[in-house]
Amino acid sequence: MPVEAVHHLSLIPISIAWELRAALDQARLWSGQGQAKDAAELLEASIGRAPPDDGNAALVEARGLLDTLAGR
């Protein structure tokens, strides 16, 4: 595997983490503006791209907000 490919693979989790943080901020904003459905859809999409066993704090927080938005 070329070095460039390995480097690219190592950035995938970082980019997902940044995406998740941005989605979490946007979802909070939308939720506060009465757009809970849009916020939940955004979180679902971002959470779906994260590794399922990732214990990242942003992922845990996003799942919690999604549960709140869904009334769980």
CORFENVEN-V937570 format. One record per run of one state. SS is the DSSP state (H for helix, E for strand, - for the rest). FROM is the first residue (numbers start at 1). TO is the last residue. Records with the same first field share a line. If there is no record, write none. Layout:
SS: FROM-TO, FROM-TO
This chain:
-: 1-2, 33-35, 50-56, 70-72
H: 3-32, 36-49, 57-69
